[in-house]
């Protein structure tokens, strides 16, 4: 994982942790979606080579 993405995820986790509990599941799901998208993008890039 790139350093920029790692920093972005860390900042998002801190931000989401400060949200009211009822808002956290959706916000953490958005982080998960970003990570899955990044992982799938990296897999597709390595398969193309």
Secondary structure, DSSP 8 states (H G I E B T S, - for coil): --HHHHHHHHHHHHHHHTS-HHHHHHHHHHHHHHHHHHHHHHHHHHHH-
